[in-house]
Amino acid sequence: MSSVDPNGKEALRRRETAERGGSLGGVASLVRVLDESRLKPKAKEQEVLDVATEYFLQHGYRGASINAMARSSGISKESIYRYFSSKQQLFEAVIGRELIEYRRSLHRLDATLRSMDLRAALVTVAETILGIITTDRTLALRRLIFDEATRSPEVGQHYYKIGPGQAYSVLESVLETHAHESDFDVPTLARHFTGLLSWRVTLERQCAVRGQPSEAEIAEISAALVDDFMKAFLKRK
């Protein structure tokens, strides 16, 4: 009979060796992380993810280590490895959880828009998207994702599918019922709308030209943008 390692030290050693030698090439497993069984993590697992999220946002993937994360947070390595077998899997879970929340907000938005007229729906879309993409947390998360995407395209591709790709779908469903009011097709309308919506504000935030806008500022920006969009791209009645 083989001996038992009561402290799990050998398992920890193997995991840490794999972590040092591994790469982020298998980030396609993000799809697995988004499975329904992962949407409600246990309390301790949730705590590990909370700590890991903040640590990755501060140090990036390459600059993070399980050892340092454990020392700075007070959570033991054993607790981290109980739920995640490597730094790579932990990173995937962090990104997956953030994308789940984004997807949920878009699904709630999609259901709300069905009872609105076009202007009100577009203003609501604009306010929701700006409210998400202009926060310090989202900007930091996107920097982390984009940095990793240069080495592992699966990260960026999955983010686009769950994030911007979902937002496009919601917007296109709003514009679809008003396609007859424009000379542009629905995908083109959606592209122009999101370009007007996000380009300047996002650039100003990324370049530290402006701080995080307030709800009142987001409402003002959204209303003006929707009015300009409707004048430019929809036929006058």
Secondary structure, 3 states (H helix, E strand, C coil): CCCCCCCCHHHHHHHHHHHHHCCCCCHHHHHHHCCHHHCCCCHHHHHHHHHHHHHHHHHCCCCCCHHHHHHHHCCCHHHHHHHCCCHHHHHHHHHHHHHHHHHHHHHHHHHHHCCCCHHHHHHHHHHHHHHHHCCHHHHHHHHHHHHHHCCCHHHHHHHHHHCHHHHHHHHHHHHHCCHHHCCCCHHHHHHHHHHHHHHHHHHHHHCCCCCCCCHHHHHHHHHHHHHHHHHHHCCCC
